[in-house]
Each structure stands twice: as structure tokens, then as C-alpha cells.
Amino acid sequence: MRKYFFASLIFFSIVLLTFRAAGQNNLDEEYQPVRIYDLNDWISFKNSNHPTSLAVGKDFIYFGTTGGIVPYNFYSKRFAEPYSVSDGLVNDNIQAVYYDKNTDYLWAGHPGGISYLTPTGDQWIYLSAQDVMSSANSITSIGTYKDYIYAVASGGYIFRVSRIPGQLDYVPETNLSKLDIDWNISKNDPLPVINNYFFHPNKYELIKDGKIIGPELREFNVSLFYSDVRQNIYGGVWNLGLLTGDSNIQTLALHPFGPLNNSINAITKIKNGFCLASSRSARSPERSGITFFYPRDLEWEYVEPRFISGFPSQVINDVDYNNRQLWYATNQGITINNRKNGGYHKLTVQDGLIGEHIYTISLEDSLAWVGSQLGLNLVYTGQYSVHRVHLTPDKFHTKILKIKIGSKDVWIGTDNGLYSVNRDDHKVKHYDTFGEQIKLKQPVVSSYPAIATSDSLVIAYGYNSFLKHNLKKNEWSQLPDLPEVNIIYDLALYENYLWAGTDKGAFLINLDNNSQEHYTKVDGLAGMHVYRVIIEDEDVWFGTNQGLTKYYWKKYAFTEN
């Protein structure tokens, strides 16, 4: 569901790019955006379960969170896609949000300054306060009085700007108590008495003084609570999510929003959505675990492994889905979740796995291909029977980094080069860095951590170069290197296009002419480390070190080339 969609004028688009680049940690000095974008071409989702403020607009409630601004349509009672750095905000750690009903401008306070969105919705404009305060100081309060917007930052800094914005002025002598300022709704405001409200569904209990107890007996605090003239309630619970409710019947509903972990290194498609996971667990008391995301309705569900029997680790390296089963690769074996009955099953070395540090999993209908630090396993998914597969006659231990199932062969990236295993007779082949078949135990000074397959192509990355195999012609070739890239985490193929997720952003390669486009945070990526790439319909999804990003790539790829 889109927040807005307006055709972007060239002039405003250029202004947008100027302000978008301004706050990206000086990324504009090193990178430039690939092109001029429309608002909503890029959307990023971050953990937005720490609400700091809210604003009441004409059609929307705007929740300010530490992961961006989340709009909620109070007529349709549906959330819309968030505003974040992908839309041009210089920082999505929003500490104050304010809607000016006279001008219809939406204001956002964040570290380093203040930003506003014009009524046409085609640009965020940044007003920096860093000539007065450091980037560590954040605007925490925004309000209006007569013809001005007032903003207060941590450290006591006071600023003022015209409601039809111009320059942000530092006004330290202003006595705010003498002005009748209409301030934003903030987590710093005192909470009303809310002891007699009930959650629906009844998973949480409001005990007293804004404290909530959950099913694991953890306590959480209401950070925002606002009731409008129609007795509708909007607010938030710190570390749990956004809050809606009805004062008339005293009911509340919690709405988690965004991935539980912003660092996303494992993604797989599930029915109507995605499963997201991370190998970097958050520190207590922050919640950490698995996220289920359903994009059509913008609904989010979480599973925290530490509260599940049979799920021994919060470190998840990979995940795959087939036949209503989710298979998680962890540093303590495999955990299998049957989505039909909700049960969990664990496999370790005691069940026959050759190693417990599982890097990669790839599923067929009845087989799971599992790669560990010591070698390859086949697991029959019906009975979970485990079999070891040796890639060399001498049963040499080989670290399995990536497994991709092709139409006829399973392609396996290892710390000793690239292997393939025929899906029918399980015949193993070994390749050098030029694609030449070599002896199975012959050393190859190259690891292959990323592989992409299609019906006609296999592309693997190793030895700082791409190896391309045309399956129809049975020809091997190499693709040009990517500039300044140290690590390639993932690859994805779509027709004649190859997406590469790297430690320097994402690259799109046209395989017809080997042209490259380099995408970074100045384009709209949430983070520069792109761990996973998933292509779906019109969009490409990126799991990054700072959130989940969606890019409407076909709008440009199939019209400009």
C-alpha cells in the first residue's frame, strides 16, 4: 500500500537527490546515484518497534520510530509503507514527528537536524543543525507557534524556521514557556491512566502504570498513548510495536512493524511473503529472532528461538522453504519447522551430520542439500534420515559455502573450488577457476561463496572473478570484475540480468553487454552490505546489514536497456 504517488518533476527530483545524498555519511563524496528516482521506487523496512512520537494528519497517523516514520490510515485502518533513508530522509532514527495542519507539511526530527516533506510528497528536504550542534544531538521536540516551527534538540538547543521553510535559525535565548507552542506527541509526555485496558487478542496483559507483561513474563513499557476526539487510541510499546485501540470499549491491539533484526543475511520466499533471519542476534533486552513478512498487507510476525524448545541457536546462516517446511542452517545444526503443525525438529552430528556449523541449505521436494564446515549431507525430508556425501574419493573434509539446485545439477561452492552433483545419478564433477573439469581432489586456490542458477545459466563467484556457464552451449566464460568489491555475498539471475550483493552495495549486470550499474545508500539501499538478493515480480529485495530494501527495478531495466 503506497503512502503517496505523484509524478516527479525533474527540478524537484534533482533537489531530492541533493538532499538525499547530503546525510548519507558523506557517501556522496564517493558514490553518485544511478539515476533520478520517483518517490517509492525504493522502500526500506527497519525495526520500527521503538515508537518515539506520533502526529495526526488528514488521513494518516504518523508514527515516529527509531526505524523511520510509519503511516497508518485511520479510515482504512491499514499501515502504509514507511518513510526512511530510502525516501531521502538523512536519518531514520526519528525522535520527533509533527504534522502542520496549516501547510500540510510533515516534519521529522532526527540526529543532526530536521527534515520536512512537502504536500506533494515528492521530496524530503533536510535542514542541518550541525553548524551549531554535533550529529550526536537529535531534535526531540517539534511544534508550531504563529508563523514558525520550533524545534528543541537534546542538550537544550533551540531552533526556529518559518512554516513555509527557509533557513533553520538557532535561537538560544528563546523562552519557550512564554510561547503557546503546539508540540508534537512524544514519548517524553506523561502517560494518562491506562490500567483498565485489555489487549485483543489476549496475548499481553496491561498490569499497571503503563507496564505490559508478555507470554514469556517479560515486561515492556508503553511509550506513547494518545486518544483522539473519536476515542480512537494510537501509541506504542517500547520494543513491542505500534498501538491502536478504542477507548469506548477499552481494547488495545499491538502491531509489530519491520524486521526483528535489521541485519538480514538469510531470506527465503514463503506463501504470500518472506522469512527473514540473521546470524547476528541482538543484545538483551532487545528481542531477536526470525521475522515473517507479508508485503501485501504489511503484516509482521516474529519467532524468538531462545523461547522455543528444539531451536538451540539464535545464529541463523541460511534458510530455505519447501512443502510447508522451513529449514534453518545454524551454528548448532539444522532446525526444521513444520508450518502445518507448528512443530520443530533438530538435527545434529548425533543424527549423522558431518558438521554442526551449517552454512547453506537448499531444498528439493524430497531432499535437503546441507553444507557444513566439514562437508556435504543429504537429508531425506520425509523421515529426516541423514546421509554423508563425499566430494572426493579420499573423503577429504571440504567446507561447503553455497549450494544452488539447477535443472539437472546441484552446484556447490566450496573452499576448494566449484563442484557439481548430478541430480539423477549423483555423479560429482570438479572445476577450476576457468571452468575446466579437473580431478575431484585437485587443489583449487579459490573459494566460491556465491552461486546463481537459471534454466540456461550458472554463474559462480570465486577467485575475485565470475565464472559463467552456458548450459545450452556447454560453454564456460568469465565476466568482468566488480570495481572495489572485497566480498560478494549473494547472486540472483533474472533472464539476461545478474544481481550481485556485495560489501559495497548491489550491482546489476546486463549479461548481453556486461554493462554494470552500482547501487548504494545514495540510491536507496538501507545498508551497504547486501547479504541476500531475492527477485520477485516487479521488485528486487535486498537483505542488508541495516534493514530490508525493496527496489522497483523493472521500471528502469526493461525500458532503458
C-alpha positions as CSV (number, residue, x, y, z in Angstrom):
1,M,0.0,0.0,0.0
2,R,1.6,3.3,-1.1
3,K,1.7,6.4,1.0
4,Y,1.6,8.7,-2.0
5,F,2.4,8.6,-5.7
6,F,2.9,11.7,-7.7
7,A,4.8,12.2,-10.9
8,S,8.2,13.7,-10.1
9,L,9.2,16.9,-11.9
10,I,12.8,16.9,-13.0
11,F,13.6,20.0,-10.9
12,F,12.2,18.5,-7.7
13,S,13.9,15.2,-8.4
14,I,17.3,16.9,-8.7
15,V,16.6,18.6,-5.4
16,L,15.6,15.3,-3.8
17,L,18.9,13.7,-4.9
18,T,20.8,16.6,-3.5
19,F,19.2,16.3,-0.1
20,R,19.1,12.5,-0.1
21,A,22.9,12.4,-0.6
22,A,23.6,15.1,1.9
23,G,23.2,13.0,5.1
24,Q,24.5,9.6,3.9
25,N,27.7,9.7,6.0
26,N,29.4,11.5,3.1
27,L,28.6,8.7,0.7
28,D,28.0,11.4,-1.9
29,E,31.8,12.1,-1.9
30,E,32.4,8.5,-3.1
31,Y,29.2,7.5,-4.9
32,Q,26.5,9.1,-7.0
33,P,23.0,7.7,-7.6
34,V,22.5,5.7,-10.8
35,R,19.6,7.8,-11.9
36,I,16.8,10.2,-10.8
37,Y,14.1,8.2,-8.9
38,D,10.4,8.7,-8.1
39,L,9.3,8.5,-4.5
40,N,8.5,4.9,-3.6
41,D,10.9,3.4,-6.2
42,W,12.9,2.4,-3.1
43,I,11.4,1.3,0.2
44,S,13.3,0.2,3.2
45,F,11.9,-1.6,6.3
46,K,13.7,-1.4,9.6
47,N,12.8,-2.4,13.1
48,S,10.1,0.1,13.9
49,N,9.1,-1.3,17.3
50,H,10.5,1.6,19.3
51,P,8.0,4.4,18.9
52,T,9.2,7.8,20.0
53,S,6.4,10.2,18.8
54,L,3.3,10.5,16.6
55,A,1.5,13.1,14.6
56,V,-2.1,13.3,13.4
57,G,-2.5,14.2,9.7
58,K,-5.6,14.5,7.5
59,D,-5.8,10.8,6.6
60,F,-2.9,9.3,8.5
61,I,-1.4,8.8,11.9
62,Y,2.4,9.1,11.5
63,F,4.3,7.0,14.0
64,G,7.9,8.2,14.5
65,T,10.2,5.3,15.4
66,T,13.9,4.5,15.6
67,G,13.4,2.8,12.2
68,G,11.6,5.5,10.3
69,I,8.1,7.0,10.0
70,V,5.2,4.6,9.7
71,P,2.0,6.0,8.3
72,Y,-1.4,4.4,9.4
73,N,-4.6,5.3,7.5
74,F,-7.2,5.8,10.2
75,Y,-10.0,5.3,7.7
76,S,-8.9,2.0,6.2
77,K,-7.1,1.0,9.4
78,R,-4.1,-0.2,7.4
79,F,-0.5,0.7,7.6
80,A,1.4,2.1,4.6
81,E,5.0,1.7,3.5
82,P,7.4,3.6,5.8
83,Y,9.5,6.7,5.2
84,S,13.2,6.0,5.7
85,V,16.6,6.8,4.3
86,S,15.4,5.2,1.1
87,D,12.9,8.1,0.6
88,G,15.5,10.7,1.2
89,L,15.5,11.1,4.9
90,V,19.1,11.7,6.0
91,N,18.5,9.6,9.2
92,D,15.6,7.3,10.1
93,N,16.2,7.4,13.8
94,I,13.1,9.6,14.2
95,Q,12.8,11.2,17.6
96,A,10.0,13.7,16.8
97,V,7.4,13.8,14.1
98,Y,4.9,16.7,13.6
99,Y,2.1,17.4,11.0
100,D,1.4,21.1,10.4
101,K,-2.3,21.3,9.5
102,N,-1.9,24.8,8.1
103,T,0.7,23.9,5.5
104,D,0.2,20.1,5.3
105,Y,4.0,19.7,5.8
106,L,5.2,16.6,7.6
107,W,8.2,17.3,9.9
108,A,10.7,14.9,11.3
109,G,13.4,15.4,14.0
110,H,16.4,13.2,14.0
111,P,20.1,13.3,14.8
112,G,21.8,16.3,13.2
113,G,18.8,18.3,12.3
114,I,15.2,18.4,11.0
115,S,13.6,17.3,7.7
116,Y,10.2,18.1,6.1
117,L,8.1,16.6,3.4
118,T,6.1,18.9,1.1
119,P,2.4,18.4,0.5
120,T,3.0,17.0,-3.0
121,G,5.1,14.3,-1.4
122,D,7.9,14.4,-4.0
123,Q,10.8,15.2,-1.7
124,W,12.2,15.3,1.8
125,I,14.2,18.4,2.5
126,Y,16.9,18.4,5.2
127,L,17.7,21.4,7.3
128,S,21.0,20.7,9.1
129,A,21.8,22.0,12.6
130,Q,25.3,20.7,12.6
131,D,26.8,24.1,12.4
132,V,25.6,24.6,16.0
133,M,25.4,21.0,17.4
134,S,27.1,17.7,16.7
135,S,25.4,14.9,14.7
136,A,25.1,13.0,18.1
137,N,22.4,15.5,19.2
138,S,18.9,14.9,18.0
139,I,15.8,17.0,17.5
140,T,13.4,15.6,20.2
141,S,10.5,18.1,20.0
142,I,8.8,19.9,17.2
143,G,5.9,22.4,17.5
144,T,4.2,25.4,15.9
145,Y,3.6,28.9,17.2
146,K,2.2,31.6,14.8
147,D,4.3,31.6,11.7
148,Y,7.1,29.4,12.9
149,I,8.2,25.8,13.5
150,Y,10.1,25.4,16.8
151,A,12.5,22.5,17.4
152,V,14.3,21.5,20.5
153,A,17.3,19.2,20.5
154,S,19.0,17.1,23.1
155,G,21.4,19.3,25.0
156,G,18.9,22.2,25.1
157,Y,19.5,23.6,21.7
158,I,16.5,25.6,20.4
159,F,15.8,26.3,16.7
160,R,13.2,28.1,14.6
161,V,12.2,28.0,11.0
162,S,9.3,29.6,9.0
163,R,6.3,27.3,8.5
164,I,7.0,27.9,4.8
165,P,10.5,26.8,5.4
166,G,13.6,28.8,4.8
167,Q,16.7,28.8,6.9
168,L,16.9,26.9,10.3
169,D,17.9,29.5,12.8
170,Y,19.5,28.9,16.2
171,V,17.6,30.9,18.8
172,P,19.2,30.0,22.2
173,E,17.6,33.0,24.1
174,T,14.0,32.0,23.4
175,N,11.9,31.4,26.4
176,L,9.6,28.6,25.2
177,S,7.5,28.7,28.4
178,K,6.1,32.1,27.3
179,L,5.0,30.8,23.9
180,D,1.8,28.8,23.4
181,I,3.5,26.2,21.3
182,D,1.6,23.2,19.9
183,W,4.1,20.5,20.5
184,N,4.3,17.0,18.9
185,I,3.1,14.0,20.8
186,S,6.2,12.4,22.4
187,K,7.4,9.5,24.5
188,N,8.5,12.2,26.9
189,D,4.9,13.2,27.6
190,P,3.4,11.9,30.8
191,L,1.1,8.9,30.3
192,P,-2.6,9.0,31.2
193,V,-4.1,6.4,33.5
194,I,-4.5,3.3,31.3
195,N,-4.8,0.5,33.8
196,N,-8.2,-0.8,32.7
197,Y,-7.5,-1.7,29.1
198,F,-7.4,-5.1,27.6
199,F,-5.4,-6.5,24.6
200,H,-7.1,-8.2,21.8
201,P,-6.0,-10.9,21.0
202,N,-5.3,-11.6,24.7
203,K,-1.5,-12.3,24.4
204,Y,-0.3,-9.5,26.6
205,E,-1.6,-8.0,29.8
206,L,-1.5,-4.4,31.0
207,I,-0.6,-4.6,34.6
208,K,-0.2,-1.0,36.0
209,D,1.4,2.4,35.2
210,G,1.9,1.6,31.6
211,K,3.7,-1.7,32.1
212,I,2.9,-4.7,30.0
213,I,3.7,-8.3,30.7
214,G,4.1,-10.8,27.8
215,P,3.8,-14.6,27.5
216,E,7.4,-15.1,28.5
217,L,6.9,-13.0,31.6
218,R,8.9,-10.1,30.2
219,E,7.9,-6.6,31.0
220,F,7.5,-3.8,28.4
221,N,6.6,-0.1,28.8
222,V,4.0,1.9,26.9
223,S,6.0,4.8,25.4
224,L,3.1,6.6,23.7
225,F,-0.6,6.9,24.3
226,Y,-3.0,9.3,22.5
227,S,-6.8,9.3,22.3
228,D,-8.4,11.4,19.6
229,V,-11.9,13.0,19.6
230,R,-13.4,9.8,18.3
231,Q,-11.9,7.9,21.2
232,N,-9.5,6.1,18.9
233,I,-6.2,5.2,20.5
234,Y,-2.8,5.4,18.9
235,G,0.5,4.9,20.6
236,G,3.4,2.4,21.1
237,V,5.0,0.0,23.4
238,W,8.8,0.1,23.5
239,N,10.4,-3.0,22.0
240,L,7.0,-4.5,21.1
241,G,5.5,-2.3,18.4
242,L,2.8,0.2,17.5
243,L,-0.5,0.5,19.3
244,T,-4.1,1.1,18.2
245,G,-7.3,0.8,20.3
246,D,-10.7,2.0,21.2
247,S,-11.3,4.0,24.4
248,N,-15.0,3.2,24.3
249,I,-14.6,-0.5,24.9
250,Q,-11.1,-0.1,26.4
251,T,-9.3,-2.5,24.0
252,L,-5.8,-2.3,22.6
253,A,-4.0,-4.1,19.7
254,L,-0.3,-4.4,19.1
255,H,1.2,-4.1,15.7
256,P,4.8,-5.2,15.2
257,F,6.4,-3.4,12.3
258,G,9.7,-4.1,10.5
259,P,12.2,-6.9,10.8
260,L,13.1,-8.1,14.3
261,N,16.8,-7.9,13.4
262,N,18.0,-5.2,11.0
263,S,20.9,-7.3,9.9
264,I,19.4,-9.8,7.5
265,N,21.6,-12.4,6.0
266,A,19.0,-15.1,5.3
267,I,15.8,-14.8,3.3
268,T,13.5,-17.3,1.6
269,K,10.1,-17.0,-0.1
270,I,7.2,-18.5,1.8
271,K,3.5,-18.4,0.9
272,N,2.5,-14.8,0.4
273,G,5.6,-13.4,1.9
274,F,9.2,-13.9,3.2
275,C,11.0,-15.5,6.1
276,L,13.9,-13.3,7.3
277,A,16.7,-14.4,9.7
278,S,20.0,-13.2,11.0
279,S,23.3,-14.6,12.2
280,R,23.7,-11.6,14.4
281,S,21.5,-11.8,17.4
282,A,20.6,-8.6,19.3
283,R,21.7,-7.9,22.8
284,S,19.3,-8.4,25.7
285,P,16.8,-6.8,26.4
286,E,16.2,-6.3,22.7
287,R,14.2,-9.0,21.0
288,S,16.0,-11.1,18.4
289,G,15.0,-13.9,16.0
290,I,13.0,-14.7,12.9
291,T,10.7,-12.5,11.0
292,F,7.8,-13.4,8.8
293,F,6.8,-10.6,6.5
294,Y,3.7,-10.4,4.3
295,P,4.2,-7.4,1.9
296,R,0.6,-7.1,0.5
297,D,-0.9,-6.4,4.0
298,L,2.4,-5.1,5.6
299,E,2.0,-7.6,8.4
300,W,4.9,-8.8,10.5
301,E,5.2,-11.8,12.8
302,Y,8.1,-12.9,14.9
303,V,9.6,-16.1,16.4
304,E,12.3,-15.9,19.0
305,P,14.4,-19.1,19.0
306,R,15.5,-18.7,22.6
307,F,11.9,-19.4,23.7
308,I,11.5,-22.5,21.5
309,S,12.4,-26.0,22.6
310,G,14.3,-27.7,19.8
311,F,15.8,-24.4,18.5
312,P,19.2,-24.4,20.0
313,S,20.8,-21.3,18.4
314,Q,19.9,-17.7,17.5
315,V,22.7,-17.7,14.9
316,I,21.0,-18.5,11.6
317,N,23.2,-18.6,8.5
318,D,20.7,-19.6,5.9
319,V,17.0,-20.7,5.4
320,D,15.0,-22.4,2.8
321,Y,11.4,-23.4,2.3
322,N,9.6,-26.2,0.5
323,N,6.5,-28.3,1.1
324,R,5.4,-26.2,4.1
325,Q,8.7,-26.8,5.9
326,L,11.3,-24.2,6.8
327,W,14.9,-25.4,7.2
328,Y,17.2,-23.2,9.2
329,A,21.0,-23.5,9.0
330,T,22.5,-22.6,12.3
331,N,25.9,-22.9,14.1
332,Q,24.5,-25.8,16.1
333,G,23.0,-28.0,13.3
334,I,19.7,-27.8,11.5
335,T,16.3,-26.8,12.9
336,I,13.2,-27.7,10.8
337,N,9.9,-26.0,11.3
338,N,6.8,-27.8,10.0
339,R,4.5,-24.8,9.1
340,K,1.4,-27.1,9.0
341,N,1.5,-28.3,12.7
342,G,4.0,-25.7,14.1
343,G,6.4,-28.4,15.3
344,Y,10.2,-28.1,15.4
345,H,12.8,-30.9,14.8
346,K,16.5,-30.6,15.3
347,L,19.4,-32.4,13.5
348,T,22.9,-32.5,14.8
349,V,26.1,-34.6,14.4
350,Q,24.4,-37.2,16.6
351,D,21.9,-37.7,13.8
352,G,24.6,-38.1,11.2
353,L,25.5,-34.6,10.1
354,I,29.2,-34.3,9.1
355,G,29.4,-31.0,10.9
356,E,27.2,-28.8,13.1
357,H,28.2,-25.4,11.7
358,I,25.7,-25.3,8.8
359,Y,26.4,-22.5,6.2
360,T,23.9,-23.3,3.5
361,I,20.7,-25.3,2.8
362,S,18.9,-25.9,-0.5
363,L,15.7,-28.0,-0.7
364,E,14.2,-30.2,-3.4
365,D,10.8,-31.9,-3.0
366,S,12.2,-34.9,-1.0
367,L,15.8,-34.0,-0.4
368,A,17.7,-31.3,1.5
369,W,21.2,-30.5,0.5
370,V,23.1,-29.3,3.5
371,G,26.6,-27.8,3.6
372,S,28.7,-27.5,6.8
373,Q,32.3,-26.6,7.8
374,L,33.3,-30.3,7.2
375,G,31.4,-31.4,4.2
376,L,28.1,-32.2,2.4
377,N,25.0,-34.0,3.7
378,L,21.8,-35.2,2.0
379,V,18.7,-35.4,4.2
380,Y,15.5,-37.1,3.2
381,T,12.8,-34.7,4.2
382,G,10.2,-37.3,5.0
383,Q,12.0,-39.2,7.7
384,Y,14.9,-36.8,8.3
385,S,17.4,-39.6,7.5
386,V,20.9,-38.2,7.1
387,H,23.5,-39.3,4.6
388,R,27.0,-38.1,4.0
389,V,28.2,-37.2,0.5
390,H,31.9,-37.1,-0.2
391,L,33.1,-34.9,-3.0
392,T,36.5,-36.6,-3.1
393,P,37.5,-40.3,-3.2
394,D,39.7,-39.8,-0.1
395,K,36.7,-38.3,1.8
396,F,38.7,-35.1,2.4
397,H,36.9,-32.5,4.6
398,T,35.7,-29.7,2.4
399,K,33.9,-26.5,3.7
400,I,30.6,-26.1,1.9
401,L,29.9,-22.4,1.4
402,K,26.9,-22.3,-1.0
403,I,24.5,-24.8,-2.6
404,K,22.2,-24.0,-5.6
405,I,19.9,-26.5,-7.2
406,G,19.8,-26.3,-11.0
407,S,17.7,-28.0,-13.5
408,K,20.0,-31.0,-13.9
409,D,22.8,-30.5,-11.4
410,V,23.3,-29.2,-7.9
411,W,26.1,-26.6,-7.9
412,I,28.3,-26.5,-4.8
413,G,30.6,-23.7,-3.8
414,T,33.4,-24.8,-1.5
415,D,36.8,-23.7,-0.1
416,N,38.3,-25.9,-2.8
417,G,36.6,-24.5,-5.9
418,L,33.3,-25.3,-7.6
419,Y,31.7,-28.7,-7.8
420,S,28.5,-30.1,-9.4
421,V,26.5,-33.2,-8.4
422,N,24.1,-34.7,-11.0
423,R,20.6,-34.8,-9.5
424,D,19.9,-38.2,-11.0
425,D,23.0,-40.4,-10.6
426,H,24.8,-38.1,-8.0
427,K,28.0,-38.1,-10.2
428,V,30.4,-35.5,-9.0
429,K,32.5,-33.0,-11.1
430,H,35.1,-30.5,-10.1
431,Y,36.1,-27.3,-11.9
432,D,39.0,-24.9,-11.8
433,T,38.7,-21.2,-12.0
434,F,38.3,-21.3,-15.8
435,G,35.6,-23.9,-15.8
436,E,37.8,-26.7,-16.9
437,Q,36.9,-30.1,-15.3
438,I,39.7,-31.4,-13.1
439,K,40.3,-34.3,-10.7
440,L,38.0,-34.3,-7.7
441,K,40.8,-34.0,-5.1
442,Q,42.9,-31.5,-7.1
443,P,43.5,-28.3,-5.0
444,V,42.0,-25.1,-6.3
445,V,43.1,-21.9,-4.7
446,S,39.7,-20.3,-4.6
447,S,36.5,-20.3,-2.5
448,Y,33.1,-20.0,-4.2
449,P,30.7,-18.3,-1.7
450,A,28.0,-17.1,-4.2
451,I,26.2,-19.0,-7.0
452,A,23.2,-18.2,-9.1
453,T,21.3,-20.6,-11.4
454,S,18.6,-20.5,-14.1
455,D,17.4,-22.9,-16.8
456,S,20.2,-21.7,-19.1
457,L,22.9,-20.3,-17.0
458,V,25.1,-21.0,-13.9
459,I,27.2,-18.1,-12.5
460,A,29.6,-18.6,-9.6
461,Y,31.9,-16.1,-7.9
462,G,35.3,-17.1,-6.7
463,Y,39.0,-16.1,-7.0
464,N,37.8,-12.5,-7.4
465,S,36.1,-13.2,-10.7
466,F,32.8,-14.5,-12.1
467,L,32.6,-17.9,-13.8
468,K,29.7,-18.2,-16.3
469,H,28.4,-21.5,-17.6
470,N,26.1,-21.5,-20.6
471,L,24.2,-24.8,-20.1
472,K,22.7,-24.9,-23.6
473,K,26.0,-24.4,-25.3
474,N,28.1,-26.1,-22.6
475,E,30.5,-23.2,-22.7
476,W,32.4,-21.5,-19.9
477,S,33.5,-17.9,-19.8
478,Q,34.4,-15.2,-17.3
479,L,32.6,-11.9,-16.6
480,P,34.3,-8.6,-15.8
481,D,35.3,-7.9,-12.2
482,L,33.3,-5.6,-10.0
483,P,35.3,-2.4,-9.0
484,E,36.5,-2.1,-5.4
485,V,34.5,-5.1,-4.2
486,N,36.0,-7.2,-1.5
487,I,33.2,-9.7,-0.8
488,I,30.3,-10.9,-2.9
489,Y,27.6,-12.4,-0.6
490,D,24.9,-13.4,-3.0
491,L,23.9,-13.7,-6.7
492,A,20.5,-13.8,-8.4
493,L,19.6,-14.3,-12.0
494,Y,16.6,-12.9,-14.0
495,E,16.6,-13.5,-17.7
496,N,19.7,-11.7,-19.0
497,Y,20.3,-9.8,-15.8
498,L,22.5,-10.7,-12.8
499,W,22.2,-9.0,-9.4
500,A,25.2,-9.2,-7.0
501,G,25.0,-8.4,-3.3
502,T,28.4,-7.2,-2.1
503,D,30.1,-5.3,0.7
504,K,29.9,-2.2,-1.4
505,G,26.2,-2.2,-2.2
506,A,24.4,-4.0,-5.0
507,F,25.4,-4.4,-8.7
508,L,23.1,-5.0,-11.7
509,I,24.9,-6.6,-14.6
510,N,23.4,-6.9,-18.1
511,L,24.8,-10.2,-19.4
512,D,24.1,-9.2,-23.0
513,N,26.8,-6.5,-23.0
514,N,28.3,-6.8,-19.5
515,S,27.3,-3.3,-18.5
516,Q,27.2,-2.6,-14.8
517,E,25.1,-0.4,-12.5
518,H,26.3,0.2,-9.0
519,Y,23.6,0.8,-6.3
520,T,24.4,2.2,-2.8
521,K,22.7,4.0,0.0
522,V,22.5,7.2,-2.1
523,D,20.2,5.3,-4.4
524,G,18.1,3.9,-1.6
525,L,19.7,0.8,-0.1
526,A,19.2,0.5,3.7
527,G,22.8,-0.7,4.2
528,M,26.0,-1.1,2.1
529,H,26.4,-4.8,3.0
530,V,23.9,-6.6,0.8
531,Y,23.8,-10.2,2.1
532,R,20.8,-11.5,0.2
533,V,19.1,-10.8,-3.1
534,I,15.6,-12.1,-4.0
535,I,13.9,-11.2,-7.3
536,E,10.1,-11.2,-7.2
537,D,7.7,-9.9,-9.9
538,E,8.5,-6.2,-10.5
539,D,10.7,-5.8,-7.4
540,V,14.1,-6.9,-6.2
541,W,14.5,-7.4,-2.4
542,F,17.8,-6.9,-0.6
543,G,18.7,-8.2,2.9
544,T,21.3,-5.8,4.2
545,N,23.2,-5.0,7.4
546,Q,20.8,-2.2,8.2
547,G,17.4,-3.4,7.1
548,L,15.3,-4.9,4.2
549,T,15.0,-2.9,1.0
550,K,12.7,-3.2,-2.0
551,Y,13.5,-1.6,-5.3
552,Y,11.2,-1.3,-8.3
553,W,13.9,-2.3,-10.7
554,K,11.9,-3.4,-13.8
555,K,10.6,0.1,-14.2
556,Y,14.1,1.0,-15.5
557,A,15.9,-2.1,-16.5
558,F,13.4,-3.1,-19.2
559,T,12.9,0.5,-20.5
560,E,16.4,1.9,-20.6
561,N,18.3,-1.0,-22.0
